[in-house]
Amino acid sequence: MSSSTSTNPFPDIPELGITIPVNPVLLEAYDYYAQKMDKSVVDHCVRSMYWAVLLSRHKKFEGHKFNWDVVFLTVLLHDFGLSTDKALISKDKRFEIDGANITRQFLKDRGGDAWTPHLQLVWDAIALHTTASIAHHKEPEVALTSFAVMADMFGPNFPGEMLSKSDYLIVARRFPRPGFTDQVIGTMCTLCKEKPAVTFDNFAQEFGRTFGYDGKGEGKEEFARMADENKFSTVFLKGLGALDEMEV
């Protein structure tokens, strides 16, 4: 199906040979997502859908077959755990897990029986999209989701020369990114402030250490102290030490 209708949020880009086939579930997902997210995040997710198509043509994915319904949906909804609707967000889970859970529930409620066999694949792709060292070695849909999301952070500087500057600019001009860098910093800092315990074991804690709770340095010393106290090596060795003492 062509995606060049006036009501379609995923326009064709003929110069890149990209058409994103739409279906009722994808369109409903977009409408729901757009109501629950900041626009800059929605635009990031839509750009990433186009990166998924371009990256799938790279030799790295040669010979792979993709379930494109899964890829487009997971790439579109991968940041649901950063929703502006706080009723959707947990107080004790990483944003990737919240996003995976929200999307799975959306598909259970609105996707129909056809999505049931794909629920775990969708969940994995979203839950692991920031964990490249695992995602890149799972199913093609999971790997491509992670690659596509990261491509929007690096553009033509993405490792492996997988995305050309000219291709990048064609998509970026369709979906501009004003303020996106500040949005990322602010979002990560908010996670460090509101759910610090779920940031200590992943990349998000680096934002708290550098930018504090407000993106300008407020509270960064306090956060760094908590993060150091909860480093895996600290907690792990403390546990081993307790066992050593128990066995004496």
C-alpha positions in Angstrom: 0.0 0.0 0.0 1.3 3.4 -0.8 2.0 5.7 2.1 1.7 9.0 0.2 -1.9 9.9 1.3 -2.4 13.2 3.1 -3.6 11.5 6.3 -0.6 9.1 6.5 2.2 10.1 8.9 4.7 8.0 7.0 5.1 9.7 3.6 6.9 8.0 0.7 10.4 9.2 0.0 10.8 8.3 -3.7 14.3 9.5 -4.0 15.3 6.8 -1.5 12.9 4.2 -2.8 11.1 4.1 0.6 7.5 3.3 1.0 6.3 2.3 4.5 3.3 0.1 4.1 0.5 1.0 6.5 -2.1 -1.1 8.2 -4.8 -0.2 10.7 -2.8 -1.3 13.7 0.2 0.8 12.7 -1.9 3.9 12.1 -3.8 3.4 15.4 -0.5 2.9 17.2 0.8 6.2 15.7 -2.4 8.1 16.8 -2.2 6.7 20.3 1.5 7.3 20.6 1.3 10.9 19.3 -1.3 11.6 22.1 1.0 10.3 24.8 4.5 11.6 23.7 6.4 14.8 23.1 6.4 15.6 19.5 10.2 15.6 19.2 10.2 12.0 20.5 7.5 11.0 18.0 9.6 12.6 15.2 12.7 10.7 16.4 10.7 7.4 16.2 9.3 8.1 12.8 12.8 9.0 11.4 14.1 5.8 12.9 11.5 3.9 10.8 13.1 5.2 7.7 16.6 4.4 9.0 15.4 0.8 9.5 14.6 0.5 5.8 17.9 2.0 4.7 20.0 0.0 7.2 18.2 -3.2 6.1 19.8 -2.8 2.7 23.3 -2.8 4.2 25.5 -5.9 3.7 25.3 -6.5 7.4 21.7 -7.7 6.9 22.2 -9.4 3.6 20.2 -12.5 3.4 18.0 -11.6 6.4 14.2 -11.6 6.1 12.2 -9.2 8.3 8.7 -9.2 9.5 8.2 -5.5 8.6 5.0 -5.2 10.5 7.0 -6.0 13.6 9.9 -3.8 12.7 7.9 -0.7 12.0 5.7 -1.1 15.1 8.6 -1.7 17.5 10.7 1.2 16.0 7.7 3.5 16.2 6.8 2.7 19.8 10.2 2.0 21.2 10.2 5.0 23.5 6.7 4.5 25.0 8.4 4.2 28.4 9.1 8.0 28.2 5.4 8.9 27.8 4.1 12.2 29.1 1.2 10.2 30.5 2.6 9.3 33.9 -0.3 6.9 34.5 1.4 4.6 32.0 4.8 4.7 33.7 6.0 2.5 36.5 8.0 3.7 39.4 10.4 0.8 39.5 11.3 -0.3 35.9 13.6 1.0 33.3 12.0 3.0 30.6 12.7 0.3 28.0 10.8 -2.2 30.1 7.9 0.2 30.6 7.8 0.7 26.8 7.9 -3.0 26.1 5.0 -3.6 28.5 2.9 -0.7 27.2 3.3 -1.8 23.6 2.5 -5.5 24.4 -0.7 -4.4 26.2 -1.6 -2.2 23.3 -1.3 -5.1 20.9 -3.3 -7.4 23.2 -6.0 -4.8 23.4 -6.1 -3.6 19.8 -3.8 -5.8 17.6 -6.0 -8.8 17.3 -5.1 -12.5 17.2 -2.7 -12.0 14.3 -0.2 -10.3 16.7 -0.3 -12.9 19.4 2.6 -15.0 17.9 4.7 -11.8 17.7 4.2 -10.4 21.2 7.4 -11.7 22.7 9.5 -10.6 19.7 8.0 -7.1 20.0 8.7 -7.0 23.7 12.3 -8.1 23.2 12.9 -5.6 20.5 11.7 -2.7 22.6 13.2 -3.9 25.9 16.6 -4.4 24.3 16.8 -1.4 21.9 19.4 0.4 24.0 21.4 -2.8 24.8 23.2 -3.3 21.5 25.6 -5.9 22.9 22.6 -8.2 23.2 20.1 -6.9 20.7 22.5 -7.2 17.8 22.8 -11.0 18.3 19.1 -11.7 18.5 16.4 -12.0 15.8 16.8 -9.8 12.8 13.8 -7.6 13.9 15.4 -7.1 17.3 18.8 -6.2 15.9 17.4 -3.9 13.2 15.2 -2.0 15.8 18.3 -1.3 17.9 20.4 -0.3 14.8 17.6 2.0 13.5 17.1 3.8 16.9 20.9 4.3 17.3 21.2 5.6 13.8 19.0 8.6 14.7 21.5 9.5 17.4 24.6 9.3 15.1 23.3 9.9 11.5 26.1 9.5 8.9 28.6 9.1 11.8 27.0 5.8 12.7 29.7 3.2 13.0 30.3 1.0 10.0 29.4 3.6 7.3 25.9 2.3 7.2 24.2 5.6 6.5 25.3 8.2 4.0 25.2 11.9 4.7 23.0 12.5 1.6 20.4 9.9 2.7 20.4 11.2 6.2 19.7 14.7 5.2 16.8 13.7 2.9 15.0 12.1 5.8 16.0 14.7 8.4 14.6 17.5 6.3 11.3 15.7 6.1 11.3 15.3 9.9 13.5 18.0 11.4 15.1 17.6 14.8 15.1 21.1 16.5 15.7 20.7 20.2 16.0 17.0 20.1 19.5 16.9 21.8 18.2 19.0 24.7 15.1 16.8 24.8 17.3 13.7 25.2 19.4 15.2 27.9 16.4 16.5 29.8 14.6 13.1 29.6 17.6 11.2 30.8 18.1 13.6 33.7 14.5 13.3 34.7 14.8 9.5 34.9 17.9 10.0 37.1 15.8 12.2 39.4 12.5 10.3 39.5 13.7 6.7 39.2 17.4 6.7 40.1 17.6 3.1 41.1 16.8 1.9 37.6 19.5 4.0 36.0 22.5 2.8 38.0 23.2 -0.2 35.8 22.9 1.4 32.4 23.8 4.4 30.2 21.2 6.7 31.8 23.3 7.2 34.9 26.0 8.9 32.8 23.6 11.8 32.2 22.9 12.1 35.9 26.6 12.2 36.7 27.3 14.8 34.0 24.1 17.0 33.9 22.5 16.4 37.3 18.8 16.3 37.8 17.9 19.4 35.8 20.3 19.2 32.8 22.4 22.0 34.3 24.3 20.2 37.0 21.9 20.5 40.0 22.3 17.4 42.2 25.0 15.7 40.1 27.3 15.1 43.1 24.4 13.5 45.1 23.5 11.3 42.1 27.2 10.3 41.5 27.5 9.3 45.2 24.4 7.1 44.9 25.5 5.6 41.6 28.9 4.7 43.1 27.3 3.1 46.1 25.2 1.0 43.7 27.8 0.1 41.1 27.5 -3.6 40.2 31.1 -4.3 41.3 30.4 -2.7 44.7 27.2 -4.6 45.3 28.5 -7.8 43.8 31.7 -7.8 45.9 29.8 -6.9 49.0 27.6 -10.0 48.5 30.6 -12.2 47.9 32.3 -10.9 50.9 29.3 -11.6 53.1 29.3 -15.2 51.8 33.0 -15.5 52.5 32.5 -14.4 56.1 29.5 -16.7 56.5 31.6 -19.7 55.5 34.5 -19.1 57.8 
